[in-house]
Amino acid sequence: MKKYSFGFLFTLIFLSNLFSCIYAQESYPYQDKNLSIDKRVENLLQLLTIEEKISMLGGTGFATVPIERLNIPPLNMTDGPLGVRWDESTAFPSCISMASTWEPGLIYKIGKAIGQEVKAKERHVILGPCVNIARIPQGGRNFESYGEDPWLTSRMGVEYIKGVQSENVVATVKHFACNNQEHQRDFVNTLVDKRALYEIYLPAFKAAVKEADVYSVMSAYNKINDYYASENSVLLIDILKNEWGFKGFVMSDWGAVHSSLPTFNNGLDLEMPTGKYMNSNSLLSKIEDGELQLSKLNDKVARILTVMFKIGLFDNYQYDKTKLNNDEHKKLAYESAVKGIVLLKNKSGILPIITDKVRSIAVIGPNADCSRIGGGGSSQLTPFYSVSPLKALQEKIGKDVEISYAPGVIMDGDAPTIDEKYFFTDENGENNGIKVSYFDNVSLSGEPKVVLTEKSINHVWNGNKPNENIPQDIFSARWEGYLKAPKTGKYILNVASDDGVRFYVNDKLLIDDWKDHGEMTNFVDFEMEQNKLYKITLEYYENVGDAIVKLGWQLPGNDLLSQALDVAKSSDLVVLFVGTSKHFESEGKDRESLALPNNQDELIEAVQKVNKNLVVVVTSGSPVLMDKWIDKSTAVLQTWFAGQEIGNAIADVLIGNFNPSGKLPITYPNKWEDCSAFSSYLKEDGITSYTDGIYVGYRYFEKNNIKPLFPFGFGLSYTTFQYSDLNVIQTGKDVKITYKIKNIGEVKGAEVSQLYVQAVDSKIDRANKELKGFNKVYLNPKEEAVIELTLNADALKYFDVEANDWKFEKCKYNLLIGSSSVNIKLNKEIEFK
Ligand code: BGC
């Protein structure tokens, strides 16, 4: 290894400083737009000191470190990927919903709109798209990516990136790689074989680099085959930078770096959110001593600078503040939400609802009177407005049809808080409020730093300090006071918190949950007497991340189920809005069960008994179990978390203003035991072995002859499509495939047809079929279209682990055209010469 003498380095630093002083007042060559980006970067590398370069390897919150001496601005970032998480912005649907549209062109437009909103916030980088494969249906972040198939995910990711970058905004494809579960995501060791890695988990990243020229890649939290993603040289150097020729920079996920040297040497360029390891003095001294290569440091800085030049950050970068939630973006949010809705069942054509016939509708369920725009965690957005399904239905048909509403159940995370008027600081109930003591540690130790009287316990601080003398993280608080019960009977008391809580009534400990976790709600039953005062103490601590604490209750005699059954009985039709919420599907945790939470199955079953005209609307970010009620439900819609326009989109599908055309980007299993990861997930602490190899999603169901509840690619319409006339023309390695689709129903609609390829008599262990193309066509009644798809023989290659390369197998290939992965309409065998 080359050693630099101290004298040499000193001269270098001196000269570069001198150089910069000389130029400080003048213009630098790098400021000359006419020079190539390489030359401009080269100039900056000469001007920057080693210390400055090292300082650029660590971020500062959501930005890179600026170097004012040389007028190097910060590169400002924001989450992603459902929209811009920087104050208020347009809330687009979740990415699983985007994937359900099967419309890459629409995803390009969304990417572009997001790019515009990033700039409207004076930011330059969006931390998205997320192209991790949905390996497990309970994955906490499945809603943030595009489902289980590498081909579909690639098509969506590429268009998102192209859209974002067309606005001179940096897209960040994440999380590289195999971040397919949230359980133990910070350290879990993902053991994955090379074939599965190349064929299932990497294609969307490769497409992002090779087809969309993505400017930034975010490494994952987890380990892949024993090495943290942020210091994994196989992934970051061998594959990403060498094999795929990635020219942008690799940033770490937030707090995902664990070392200085291995991280520096193994391919990471930028540590986020701060340079805890990469800004270290040890790196500096090792570079000065020549132990670490200066060229590596230069390469990292050059990558960051190159991207800054590419988006024009040094050349009078323009921030257009007008393009924020404008009409065009609102329309896009609606269009993608409505096109992402999947009609799963429609017995006897109960949908669309004919308002001339249906005179009364019972709107029931915990997802009716709220807008489930997205899941939880870093992708959460604050829209300027959002529309709930209940509100949309009332507005669209409320004049003609009687709509009655009952929530039926309350989901964790939605529990109502206690009104200010019931809190008292004294046992006589004379003074409203509650005393709170805040501590600047997590254990309520020592003297409180602040003592106040607050009106109630209802705090969502997320990123803000509770008080100017208390930090935003690492603090604790104790509320002490009295609650006056308005009624006699059994109350359901609930405490929602992120992180730990202890709750006492009359000095008795009722809730003991003193540990770190994301937002969750603890419930406890408690008998209370009208007008009596109850002493309460609530202790809480916040470690790091989001900070939430809320005390709520459900009053006695508030029998939600009976109320729901009453409205169900007295209506012509019931629309039951069930599902999950950001509370259940969130970063940092996987769902504990695929079943609907909080007794929603029981709610559906009870409603089925009193009204047979039942439409179940499932809003979630991933599949839920339906075994208990699917057979007895007349119609089922899957809406996904669908952004700010969720209500309008659902209502329009229900009443037939829009004919549903979404198709599932993920297999809907009958039960968890049927899924590929069942036998390996959670089996070993700190390890997740991908024993399913390439057999993920539909590939696994087909190999094992397991019938899913709804297959990958499935979705119904209010019309019917006829497929015919498959024609295949081979020219060398290219295959041109044409076929006809005709709308033979009564209403306009869109059909997503899918091309699967099946290797016939293959000598290799291969999936029964693999998606290699698709098309979506909009057709009026009786209209017919000729669909054209092209397939290149390269798409049929498999990864040969021994040869460490992609190989083409000379065998027959069956080309299957289907309306889903199971419903194959046309097929033809071909052979490559
Ligand atoms: C998430 C990333 C996100 C980052 C910044 C991390 O916890 O995994 O996806 O971009 O936070 O908010």
Residues whose N, C-alpha, C, O or C-beta is under 5 A from the ligand:
A	BS01	BGC	D79 L127 D253 W254 S378
